[in-house]
Amino acid sequence: MCAFVDIEKVILDKEGKQQPVLADRIKEIADSDSGSLDWKRSMTDFLRAIKLDPSYGSRKELALELGYQMEDIIRKGASEMNTWLLAEVFQRLEKRGLKLPDDVKKK
């Protein structure tokens, strides 16, 4: 399972300092095949890129932790949840000082 604190731990560098640009940190920790991952648009690929559990159960637990309602998961489905979850994770990381690439910022 995955919690937001797990994401924060991965995004922090070895000295405990935040990387200035999220894309740089993902490149640093991802495998060489991470170029095929669409981590800017896919919650599953984002979790794979940072080597955390991308399973549905993990994403559902994380969404509930961050405030998504179980009723919405049931009513709207996994796709809507994943879209919301990726935006929420990026927003929270940005609030912690990480710079997001322009193509992932909310418009």
C-alpha positions as CSV (number, residue, x, y, z in Angstrom):
1,M,0.0,0.0,0.0
2,C,1.0,3.6,-0.5
3,A,0.5,6.7,1.6
4,F,1.3,10.3,0.8
5,V,4.2,10.2,3.3
6,D,5.7,7.4,1.2
7,I,5.6,9.6,-1.9
8,E,7.3,12.4,0.1
9,K,10.0,10.0,1.3
10,V,10.8,9.0,-2.3
11,I,10.8,12.6,-3.6
12,L,13.2,13.8,-0.9
13,D,16.9,13.3,-1.7
14,K,19.4,11.5,0.4
15,E,20.1,14.6,2.6
16,G,16.4,15.1,3.2
17,K,16.2,18.1,1.0
18,Q,13.5,18.5,-1.7
19,Q,14.6,18.4,-5.3
20,P,13.8,21.7,-7.0
21,V,12.1,20.1,-10.0
22,L,9.9,17.0,-9.8
23,A,10.9,15.8,-13.2
24,D,14.6,15.8,-12.3
25,R,13.9,13.8,-9.2
26,I,11.8,11.2,-11.1
27,K,14.6,10.9,-13.7
28,E,17.1,10.4,-10.9
29,I,15.2,7.5,-9.3
30,A,13.4,5.8,-12.2
31,D,14.8,3.0,-14.2
32,S,16.2,3.6,-17.7
33,D,12.8,2.5,-19.2
34,S,11.0,5.3,-17.4
35,G,10.9,7.3,-20.6
36,S,8.0,5.0,-21.7
37,L,6.1,5.9,-18.5
38,D,3.5,8.7,-18.9
39,W,4.0,9.8,-15.3
40,K,2.8,13.3,-16.0
41,R,-0.7,12.1,-16.9
42,S,-1.0,8.6,-15.3
43,M,-1.2,8.0,-11.5
44,T,-0.2,4.4,-12.1
45,D,2.9,5.4,-14.2
46,F,3.8,8.1,-11.6
47,L,3.8,5.5,-8.8
48,R,5.8,3.0,-11.0
49,A,8.3,5.8,-11.8
50,I,9.0,6.4,-8.1
51,K,8.9,2.7,-7.4
52,L,5.8,2.6,-5.2
53,D,2.9,0.2,-5.4
54,P,0.7,1.2,-8.3
55,S,-2.1,-1.3,-7.6
56,Y,-5.7,-0.3,-7.6
57,G,-5.9,-0.9,-3.8
58,S,-2.9,1.3,-3.2
59,R,-4.3,4.1,-5.3
60,K,-7.7,3.8,-3.7
61,E,-6.1,3.9,-0.2
62,L,-4.1,7.0,-1.1
63,A,-7.1,8.7,-2.6
64,L,-9.1,8.1,0.5
65,E,-6.2,9.4,2.7
66,L,-6.1,12.6,0.6
67,G,-9.8,13.3,0.9
68,Y,-11.5,11.6,-2.0
69,Q,-14.8,10.1,-0.9
70,M,-15.6,6.4,-1.2
71,E,-19.0,7.3,-2.6
72,D,-17.2,9.1,-5.5
73,I,-15.0,6.0,-6.1
74,I,-18.1,3.9,-6.4
75,R,-20.1,6.4,-8.5
76,K,-17.4,7.8,-10.8
77,G,-15.0,4.8,-11.0
78,A,-11.2,4.4,-11.0
79,S,-10.5,6.6,-14.0
80,E,-12.0,9.7,-12.4
81,M,-10.3,8.8,-9.1
82,N,-6.9,8.5,-10.8
83,T,-7.3,11.9,-12.5
84,W,-8.2,13.6,-9.3
85,L,-5.5,11.7,-7.4
86,L,-2.6,12.7,-9.7
87,A,-3.7,16.4,-9.6
88,E,-4.0,16.3,-5.8
89,V,-0.5,14.7,-5.4
90,F,1.1,17.2,-7.7
91,Q,-0.7,20.1,-5.9
92,R,0.5,18.8,-2.5
93,L,4.1,18.3,-3.8
94,E,4.1,21.8,-5.2
95,K,2.9,23.2,-1.9
96,R,6.0,21.6,-0.3
97,G,8.3,23.5,-2.6
98,L,8.7,21.2,-5.6
99,K,8.6,22.9,-9.0
100,L,6.3,21.1,-11.4
101,P,6.9,21.0,-15.1
102,D,4.7,23.5,-17.0
103,D,2.9,20.6,-18.7
104,V,1.6,19.2,-15.4
105,K,0.4,22.4,-13.8
106,K,-3.3,23.0,-13.5
107,K,-4.5,25.5,-16.1
